[in-house]
Amino acid sequence: MRVAVFTGSQSGPPSHQQAAADLAADLARAGVGIVYGGGHVGLMGVVADAALAAGGEVVGVIPQHLVDDELAHPGLPQLEVVASMHERKARMAELSDAFVALPGAAGTLEELFEAWTWGMLGLHAKPVVLVDVDGFWQPLLTQLRRMVDDGYLAAPRFDALGVVADAAGLLEFVTAYEHPARKWTPTPP
């Protein structure tokens, strides 16, 4: 099994760095591979370094423009260079069995929401999970609950979004995951 990890290119507070390192190392020890954005900076670098140090499989997928900016992780055994950010996300999705978001910024949110939306549309049936470090995702969850309350988001889709504290919770969620029905289903003729 492999999980795509979405997270920040900034390091954030020490507690986030520790949680990212612990998650990556625990996944590696459990035999779970990591697919991530291929960078050596921020929490992305922390995740890659911790998984590699624990003997795990780490696959980086990075667009050429970020390689040109010297952001690619130099120690990865497998680094795929693609032409664009769109190709990066598509390739990460192909290589992964689940999607996980650690703390991050706009790019992390964009990757998270695209993966979650693809699942709603029936483009995949893979779990999408938030690793909630220090309550980082709680404001987002409040907004998503508001979307349910106001009728924009179906409750089963919200309930299908995993919220866990660590690798053990992630693996438990993924093992028990049941994908909700597609948002749109064709009408029979």
Disulfide bonds with the S-S distance in Angstrom:
none
